Amino acid sequence: MKDATLTAPLDMLACPRCRADLEYQDSHIVCKGCAQCFTMTSNIPQFYWGNDDWGNEKGDVTETIKAFYEQTPFPNYDNFDDTASLIDKAKEGVFARLLDEQIPAHAKILEVGCGTGQLSAFLSVANRTVYGADMCMNSLQLAENFRNKNQLKNLHLLQMNLFRPAFKDGGFDLVISNGVLHHTSDPRLAFNTIARLVKPGGYILIGLYHKYGRLITDTRRLIFSVAGDSLDFLDPHLRKVRASGGKWKAWFMDQYHNPHESKHTISETMPWFDEEGFDVLKTIPKTKLFSQFTDREKLFQKDEFGSSFERTLVELGMITKGSAEGGFFIVIGKKRRVHAK
């Protein structure tokens, strides 16, 4: 039988192998084009399709990263098990609260690399349709357990490789990929792939490790490799979660034992948006000197950007500001509408 929770997403989906439409056949989902059959586990359709056509030149790390997160799902669900506690936790962070306040009801959102689905679950509460996609079934199972227990009917989960998306192009008001692209073999190609999923006038939000902001974390990683985890007090986040074994392990493994990560700069990343038909609206941190991100920030309104010199100074300043959250930056863009001539 069809699972009722999957009926709504089906018209958004496309075969990750050939991009054709999909249909239900008994308890499976089948491609109308290539006849590839996809199974479901615990309401989670398994659309993962590998990068077999890449050859060896890219040094593909997809399977390596997949195996890592199957063993160490991130983040975990310590200290909350219902929607109220999830909302309380999410709103402790200014950024998540601003997203919730500023994304309208009825928006269609895709989180690529949702992990255990906490942000997707949080954003789905306010009558939005949210799709959480990840390549790791272990993480998705934790998300599905939470979704099912709390009856989050607007949240849909699926397994996929972001290089082989299981969605039709141009279907989403907002695509989020926060802390994911830097764990791929080709972050630029990954951005290109997920950018196609945004509708004209829609938005994309990506978060990446920063080239300079990550230096403190890299230094700690070297120290931990020699001294072990006994010096975990060097990481301020680990100090906060020391009493919670699950949170401690999830952060420690993700930050210090991840098998692959790349580092980027805001200056490097902004042209990606223009090349894929997006206008950059906002960067976090801001690129204009002495301009600070506030708790009243309008995330989807265009900022005034600093000069290349100012941007360089801001980026160098991340050397000292990247400690607490792992040296991270965010860029938000809006897809330009195509006007008929």
C-alpha positions as CSV (number, residue, x, y, z in Angstrom):
1,M,0.0,0.0,0.0
2,K,0.9,3.6,-0.4
3,D,2.1,5.4,2.6
4,A,-0.2,8.5,3.1
5,T,2.8,10.6,4.3
6,L,4.5,10.1,0.9
7,T,1.5,11.0,-1.4
8,A,2.2,14.7,-1.3
9,P,5.9,14.7,-2.0
10,L,5.6,12.3,-5.0
11,D,4.7,15.1,-7.5
12,M,7.9,17.0,-6.4
13,L,10.1,14.0,-7.0
14,A,12.2,12.9,-10.0
15,C,14.3,9.7,-10.6
16,P,17.8,10.4,-9.4
17,R,19.1,8.1,-12.1
18,C,17.4,9.6,-15.2
19,R,15.2,12.5,-13.9
20,A,11.9,11.0,-15.1
21,D,8.7,11.0,-13.2
22,L,8.0,8.5,-10.5
23,E,4.9,6.4,-9.6
24,Y,3.8,4.0,-6.9
25,Q,3.7,0.3,-7.6
26,D,2.5,-1.7,-4.6
27,S,4.9,-0.8,-1.7
28,H,7.6,0.6,-4.0
29,I,8.3,3.7,-6.0
30,V,9.2,3.1,-9.7
31,C,10.7,5.4,-12.3
32,K,8.4,5.8,-15.4
33,G,11.5,6.3,-17.5
34,C,14.1,3.8,-16.7
35,A,11.9,1.5,-14.5
36,Q,14.4,1.7,-11.6
37,C,12.7,0.5,-8.4
38,F,13.2,2.4,-5.1
39,T,12.3,0.9,-1.8
40,M,11.0,2.5,1.4
41,T,12.1,1.9,5.0
42,S,10.0,3.3,7.8
43,N,8.3,5.8,5.4
44,I,11.7,6.9,4.1
45,P,12.1,6.5,0.4
46,Q,15.6,5.3,-0.5
47,F,16.6,7.3,-3.5
48,Y,20.4,7.2,-2.9
49,W,22.2,6.9,-6.2
50,G,26.0,6.9,-6.4
51,N,28.5,8.9,-8.6
52,D,29.5,5.8,-10.6
53,D,30.0,7.9,-13.8
54,W,32.6,10.1,-12.2
55,G,35.6,7.8,-12.6
56,N,38.6,8.3,-10.5
57,E,39.7,11.9,-11.4
58,K,37.5,13.6,-8.8
59,G,38.6,11.5,-5.8
60,D,35.0,11.0,-4.8
61,V,34.5,10.9,-1.0
62,T,30.8,10.4,-1.0
63,E,30.8,6.8,0.2
64,T,33.4,7.6,2.8
65,I,31.4,10.5,4.3
66,K,28.2,8.4,4.1
67,A,29.9,5.6,6.1
68,F,31.2,8.1,8.7
69,Y,27.8,9.7,9.4
70,E,26.1,6.3,9.4
71,Q,28.3,5.6,12.4
72,T,28.1,9.1,14.0
73,P,24.7,10.8,13.3
74,F,24.9,14.6,13.7
75,P,23.4,16.3,15.6
76,N,21.8,14.0,18.2
77,Y,18.6,14.3,20.1
78,D,19.9,14.5,23.7
79,N,17.7,16.4,26.2
80,F,14.6,16.7,24.1
81,D,12.0,14.3,22.7
82,D,9.0,16.4,21.8
83,T,8.1,19.4,19.6
84,A,8.0,21.9,22.5
85,S,11.5,21.0,23.7
86,L,12.8,21.1,20.1
87,I,11.3,24.6,19.6
88,D,12.8,25.8,22.9
89,K,16.2,24.5,21.9
90,A,16.1,26.0,18.3
91,K,15.0,29.4,19.5
92,E,18.0,29.6,21.8
93,G,19.9,30.3,18.6
94,V,19.3,33.6,17.0
95,F,19.6,32.3,13.4
96,A,17.1,29.5,13.8
97,R,14.6,31.9,15.4
98,L,15.0,34.5,12.6
99,L,14.4,31.8,10.0
100,D,11.3,30.7,11.7
101,E,10.0,34.3,12.0
102,Q,10.8,35.3,8.5
103,I,10.0,32.2,6.3
104,P,6.3,32.5,5.5
105,A,3.7,29.8,6.1
106,H,3.0,27.5,3.2
107,A,6.6,27.9,1.9
108,K,8.1,24.7,0.3
109,I,11.6,24.2,1.9
110,L,14.3,21.6,1.1
111,E,17.1,21.0,3.6
112,V,19.9,19.2,1.7
113,G,22.0,17.2,4.2
114,C,19.5,17.5,7.0
115,G,21.3,14.9,9.2
116,T,19.0,14.0,12.0
117,G,16.4,16.5,10.8
118,Q,16.2,18.9,13.7
119,L,16.1,22.1,11.7
120,S,13.7,20.6,9.2
121,A,11.4,19.4,12.0
122,F,11.5,22.9,13.6
123,L,10.7,24.7,10.4
124,S,7.8,22.3,9.6
125,V,5.9,23.2,12.7
126,A,4.6,26.5,11.4
127,N,2.5,25.2,8.5
128,R,5.3,24.9,6.0
129,T,6.0,21.9,3.8
130,V,9.6,20.8,4.6
131,Y,11.6,18.1,2.9
132,G,14.6,16.8,4.7
133,A,17.1,14.9,2.5
134,D,20.3,13.1,3.6
135,M,22.3,10.2,2.4
136,C,22.5,8.4,5.8
137,M,19.7,6.2,6.8
138,N,20.8,6.0,10.4
139,S,20.4,9.8,10.7
140,L,17.1,9.8,8.8
141,Q,15.7,7.0,11.0
142,L,16.3,9.2,14.1
143,A,14.5,12.1,12.3
144,E,11.6,9.8,11.3
145,N,11.2,8.5,14.8
146,F,10.9,12.1,16.0
147,R,8.6,13.0,13.1
148,N,6.3,10.1,13.7
149,K,6.2,10.5,17.5
150,N,5.3,14.2,17.2
151,Q,3.0,13.8,14.2
152,L,4.8,16.3,12.1
153,K,2.7,15.8,9.0
154,N,4.4,18.7,7.1
155,L,7.8,17.0,7.3
156,H,8.9,14.6,4.6
157,L,12.2,12.7,4.8
158,L,14.1,10.9,2.1
159,Q,17.5,9.4,1.4
160,M,19.5,10.8,-1.5
161,N,22.9,11.9,-2.8
162,L,22.9,15.6,-3.3
163,F,24.8,15.1,-6.6
164,R,21.9,13.0,-7.8
165,P,18.9,14.9,-6.4
166,A,15.5,13.1,-6.3
167,F,13.6,16.3,-6.9
168,K,12.4,18.2,-10.0
169,D,14.1,21.5,-10.8
170,G,12.6,24.7,-9.6
171,G,10.2,23.4,-7.0
172,F,11.3,25.1,-3.8
173,D,10.9,28.5,-2.3
174,L,14.0,27.9,-0.1
175,V,16.8,25.4,-0.3
176,I,19.1,25.1,2.8
177,S,22.4,23.3,2.9
178,N,24.1,24.3,6.1
179,G,27.5,22.7,6.9
180,V,27.3,20.1,4.0
181,L,29.0,21.2,0.8
182,H,32.4,21.3,2.4
183,H,32.1,17.5,3.1
184,T,31.8,16.8,-0.7
185,S,34.4,16.1,-3.3
186,D,33.3,19.1,-5.4
187,P,31.5,21.9,-3.4
188,R,31.1,24.1,-6.5
189,L,29.4,21.3,-8.4
190,A,27.3,20.5,-5.3
191,F,26.1,24.1,-5.2
192,N,25.3,24.1,-8.9
193,T,23.2,20.9,-8.4
194,I,21.1,22.1,-5.5
195,A,20.7,25.6,-6.9
196,R,18.7,24.1,-9.8
197,L,16.0,23.1,-7.3
198,V,15.2,26.7,-6.4
199,K,12.2,28.3,-8.2
200,P,12.7,31.8,-9.8
201,G,12.3,34.3,-7.0
202,G,13.2,31.7,-4.4
203,Y,16.2,31.6,-2.1
204,I,19.2,29.5,-1.3
205,L,21.2,29.4,1.9
206,I,24.5,27.7,2.3
207,G,26.9,27.4,5.2
208,L,30.6,26.5,4.7
209,Y,33.8,26.2,6.7
210,H,35.9,29.3,6.4
211,K,39.5,29.1,5.3
212,Y,40.7,31.4,8.1
213,G,38.0,30.8,10.6
214,R,38.8,27.1,10.6
215,L,42.5,27.6,11.7
216,I,41.8,27.4,15.4
217,T,39.8,24.2,14.9
218,D,42.6,22.8,12.7
219,T,45.1,23.6,15.5
220,R,42.9,21.8,18.1
221,R,42.6,18.8,15.8
222,L,46.4,18.5,15.7
223,I,46.6,18.8,19.5
224,F,43.9,16.1,19.9
225,S,45.6,13.8,17.5
226,V,48.7,13.9,19.8
227,A,47.2,14.2,23.2
228,G,43.8,12.5,22.7
229,D,40.5,13.9,23.9
230,S,41.7,14.7,27.5
231,L,42.3,18.3,26.4
232,D,38.7,18.8,25.2
233,F,38.4,21.9,27.4
234,L,40.2,23.7,24.5
235,D,37.0,23.6,22.6
236,P,34.4,25.9,24.2
237,H,31.5,23.9,22.8
238,L,32.8,20.7,24.2
239,R,33.1,22.4,27.6
240,K,29.4,23.2,27.5
241,V,28.2,19.7,26.6
242,R,30.7,17.7,28.6
243,A,27.9,16.3,30.8
244,S,26.0,15.0,27.8
245,G,27.9,12.0,26.3
246,G,25.8,12.0,23.1
247,K,26.3,15.6,22.3
248,W,29.9,15.5,23.3
249,K,30.6,12.6,20.9
250,A,28.6,14.0,18.0
251,W,30.4,17.3,18.1
252,F,33.9,15.8,18.8
253,M,33.6,13.4,15.9
254,D,32.1,15.8,13.4
255,Q,34.7,18.5,14.2
256,Y,37.9,16.5,14.8
257,H,37.5,13.1,13.1
258,N,35.6,13.9,9.9
259,P,37.3,12.1,7.0
260,H,37.0,15.0,4.6
261,E,36.4,18.8,4.7
262,S,37.3,21.7,2.5
263,K,37.6,25.4,3.5
264,H,36.4,28.4,1.5
265,T,36.1,32.2,1.7
266,I,33.2,34.6,1.2
267,S,35.0,36.2,-1.7
268,E,35.4,32.8,-3.4
269,T,31.8,31.8,-2.9
270,M,29.9,35.0,-3.9
271,P,30.6,34.4,-7.6
272,W,29.0,31.0,-7.4
273,F,25.7,32.7,-6.9
274,D,26.0,35.1,-9.8
275,E,27.1,32.3,-12.1
276,E,24.0,30.3,-11.2
277,G,21.6,33.2,-11.6
278,F,21.3,34.4,-8.0
279,D,21.8,37.8,-6.4
280,V,23.6,37.6,-3.0
281,L,21.5,39.2,-0.3
282,K,23.4,38.6,2.8
283,T,26.6,37.1,4.2
284,I,27.2,36.2,7.8
285,P,29.6,37.7,8.9
286,K,28.8,40.9,7.1
287,T,31.4,42.1,4.7
288,K,31.2,45.8,5.5
289,L,33.5,46.9,8.3
290,F,31.8,47.6,11.7
291,S,28.5,46.2,10.4
292,Q,27.3,43.5,12.8
293,F,24.7,40.8,12.5
294,T,21.9,41.5,15.0
295,D,19.0,39.6,16.6
296,R,16.6,41.7,14.4
297,E,18.4,40.9,11.1
298,K,16.2,40.7,8.0
299,L,17.7,37.5,6.4
300,F,16.1,37.8,3.0
301,Q,16.6,41.5,2.4
302,K,19.7,42.7,0.6
303,D,22.6,44.1,2.6
304,E,25.1,46.8,1.6
305,F,28.4,45.0,0.9
306,G,31.8,46.1,1.7
307,S,34.6,46.7,-0.8
308,S,37.1,43.9,-1.6
309,F,39.5,45.5,0.9
310,E,36.8,45.6,3.6
311,R,35.8,42.0,2.8
312,T,39.5,40.9,3.1
313,L,39.8,42.5,6.6
314,V,36.5,40.9,7.7
315,E,37.6,37.5,6.5
316,L,41.0,37.8,8.2
317,G,39.2,38.7,11.4
318,M,37.6,35.3,11.4
319,I,40.9,33.8,12.5
320,T,40.0,35.0,16.0
321,K,36.2,34.6,15.8
322,G,36.0,31.0,14.5
323,S,36.6,29.2,17.8
324,A,33.1,28.6,19.3
325,E,31.2,27.5,16.2
326,G,33.9,25.9,14.2
327,G,34.8,28.7,11.8
328,F,31.6,29.0,9.8
329,F,30.1,31.5,7.4
330,I,26.7,31.7,5.6
331,V,25.6,33.2,2.3
332,I,22.0,33.8,1.3
333,G,21.0,34.4,-2.3
334,K,17.8,35.1,-4.3
335,K,17.2,33.5,-7.7
336,R,16.7,36.0,-10.4
337,R,13.4,35.8,-12.3
338,V,13.6,35.2,-16.1
339,H,11.7,37.9,-17.9
340,A,10.2,37.2,-21.3
341,K,11.5,39.4,-24.0
